[in-house]
Amino acid sequence: MIENLIDIHNHLIPDFDDGPPDWKVTMEMLRQAASQGITDVFATSHFSEYIAPDLVKEYLWKFAELQQKIEEEGIPVRVHSGSELFYHPYIASSIADVPIATLGGRGQYVLMEFPMFQALEGFEDALFRLSMEDYIPIIAHPERYMAVVNDFEVLYRFIKFGGLLQINGGSILGHFGKDVQKTSLKILEQGLAHFVASDAHTYKKGRCFILRDVVYFLVDKIPLEYLEKLVRGNPQAIIAGERLEKVEAPLEVPRKGLLQKIKKSFRFLGKA
């Protein structure tokens, strides 16, 4: 079985976003991560369009305290800085000179999320601009976006314009409904994703560290070599400052009828 897992998307900084409310929960989360065989995690707190200097200072202060607490309690997990940025058209300009805006503070990989229930239009230019600035965009949990669930062509456009894909472990295990699970497995079966992550917000069931559980679930569903890249090899490349190769999206995508899209929208809203 795959060991030494690396989890690139999680919310660990206490009393900062919608993650843990205090240090007690944060440390329980990290002990849980260790029990899942995870050796490295990224603390990717939410940031919106404007990354305020005061918020950056608070994050860095708490991140330093987090590393100190990990050492004091002897938890065998390394923590790396980062953020989950909410998409906006000028994201490339807003992250300049903000170290925590990129994973590990290396000025390279940018984890970004999009609206869950809205049409996703106009993002191609933003992804292109990121690439021109030598950033590598990572699209957080695309399988949870209703636009992708309804129309897989949106996902292919993410890839075409330079986005790497990160799938949530909870999506794979069915925690967000059958449509989301089906979409996540379709992405993996086509070999389009680069990462699987927990997107942990707590240590309680539902939004916790689950990478080992996901490995057990996927081990007989996708090639073992690909699975290893999703949970260890590709995340290790981020830590090492290496550039990952993009995948190629299909050239032609079969389009669905409008009525079918509307029906699926209502199913998705009822389950996710």
Residue pairs with C-beta under 8 A, 6 or more apart in sequence:
1 215
1 216
1 219
2 215
2 224
2 227
2 228
2 231
2 232
3 37
4 37
4 39
4 232
5 36
5 37
5 38
5 39
5 211
5 212
5 215
5 231
5 232
6 38
6 39
6 40
6 41
6 231
6 232
6 235
6 236
6 239
7 33
7 38
7 40
7 41
7 42
7 197
7 198
7 200
7 209
7 211
7 231
7 235
8 41
8 42
8 44
8 82
8 103
8 111
8 138
8 166
8 195
8 197
8 235
8 238
9 42
9 44
9 84
9 111
9 140
9 141
9 166
9 168
9 195
9 197
9 198
9 199
10 19
10 29
10 41
10 42
10 43
10 44
10 197
10 198
10 199
10 200
10 201
10 209
11 17
11 18
11 19
11 20
11 43
11 44
11 45
11 46
11 84
11 199
11 200
11 201
12 19
12 20
12 26
12 29
12 30
12 41
12 43
12 45
12 66
12 79
12 200
13 19
13 20
13 26
13 43
13 45
13 59
13 62
13 63
13 66
14 20
14 21
14 22
14 23
14 25
14 26
14 62
15 21
15 22
16 45
16 58
16 59
16 62
17 45
17 46
18 46
18 201
19 26
19 45
19 201
19 202
20 26
20 29
20 201
20 202
23 69
25 202
25 203
26 66
26 69
27 69
27 73
27 75
28 203
29 200
29 202
29 203
29 208
29 209
30 41
30 70
30 75
30 77
30 79
31 75
31 203
32 200
32 203
32 208
32 209
33 41
33 77
33 198
33 200
33 209
34 75
34 76
34 77
36 209
36 210
36 211
36 212
36 213
37 211
37 212
38 77
38 209
38 211
38 212
39 76
39 77
39 78
40 77
40 78
40 79
40 80
40 235
40 239
41 77
41 78
41 79
41 80
41 209
42 79
42 80
42 81
42 82
42 103
42 104
42 111
43 63
43 66
43 79
43 80
43 81
43 82
44 82
44 83
44 84
44 103
44 111
45 59
45 82
45 83
45 84
46 83
46 84
46 86
47 55
47 83
47 84
47 85
47 86
47 100
47 101
48 85
48 86
48 88
49 86
49 88
49 91
49 94
50 94
51 83
51 94
51 95
51 98
51 100
51 101
56 98
56 100
59 81
59 83
59 100
60 81
60 100
63 79
63 81
63 100
66 79
67 79
70 77
70 79
80 103
80 104
80 239
81 99
81 100
81 103
81 104
81 105
82 100
82 102
82 103
82 104
82 105
82 111
83 100
83 101
83 102
83 111
84 111
84 112
84 113
84 140
85 91
85 95
85 101
85 110
85 111
85 112
85 113
86 112
86 113
86 114
87 112
87 113
87 114
87 115
87 123
87 126
88 94
88 126
89 122
89 125
89 126
90 126
90 129
91 110
91 112
91 126
91 129
91 130
92 126
92 129
92 130
92 132
92 133
92 135
94 101
95 101
95 102
95 110
95 135
96 133
99 105
99 107
101 110
102 108
102 109
102 110
102 135
103 109
103 110
103 111
103 138
103 238
104 238
104 239
104 241
106 238
106 241
107 135
108 134
108 135
108 136
108 238
108 241
108 243
109 135
109 136
109 138
109 238
110 130
110 135
110 136
110 137
110 138
111 138
111 140
111 166
112 137
112 138
112 139
112 140
113 139
113 140
113 141
114 120
114 123
114 139
114 142
114 145
114 147
115 145
116 144
116 145
116 146
116 272
117 146
117 269
118 146
118 147
119 147
120 145
120 147
120 148
120 154
123 157
123 158
123 161
124 157
124 160
124 161
127 137
127 158
127 161
127 162
127 163
128 161
128 162
130 136
130 137
130 162
131 137
131 161
131 162
136 162
136 164
136 243
136 244
137 162
137 163
137 164
138 163
138 164
138 165
138 166
138 194
138 195
139 158
139 163
139 164
139 165
139 166
140 166
140 199
141 166
141 167
141 168
141 171
141 199
142 148
142 155
142 158
142 165
142 166
142 167
142 187
143 149
143 167
143 168
143 171
143 180
143 183
143 184
143 187
144 168
144 171
144 176
144 180
144 272
145 154
146 265
146 268
146 269
146 272
147 154
148 154
148 155
148 183
149 179
149 180
149 183
149 264
149 268
150 256
150 261
150 264
150 265
150 268
151 255
151 256
151 261
152 183
152 186
152 253
153 253
153 255
155 165
155 187
155 192
155 249
156 249
156 250
156 253
157 249
158 165
159 165
159 192
159 246
159 247
159 248
159 249
160 249
162 246
164 194
164 195
164 244
164 246
165 187
165 192
165 193
165 194
165 195
166 193
166 194
166 195
166 196
166 197
167 184
167 187
167 188
167 193
167 195
167 196
167 197
167 230
168 176
168 184
168 196
168 197
168 198
168 199
169 196
169 197
169 198
169 199
169 210
169 211
169 213
169 214
170 176
170 198
170 199
170 206
170 207
170 210
171 180
171 181
171 183
171 184
172 181
172 184
172 185
172 188
172 196
172 214
172 217
172 218
173 181
173 210
173 213
173 214
173 217
174 180
174 181
175 206
176 271
176 272
177 268
177 271
177 272
178 271
179 264
179 267
179 268
179 271
179 272
180 268
180 271
180 272
185 221
187 193
188 218
188 221
188 222
188 226
188 230
189 221
189 222
191 226
191 247
192 247
192 249
193 230
194 229
194 230
194 234
194 244
194 247
195 230
195 231
195 234
195 235
196 211
196 214
196 218
196 230
196 231
197 211
198 208
198 209
198 210
198 211
199 207
200 207
200 208
200 209
200 210
201 207
201 208
202 208
203 209
211 231
214 231
215 227
215 231
218 227
219 227
234 244
237 243
237 244
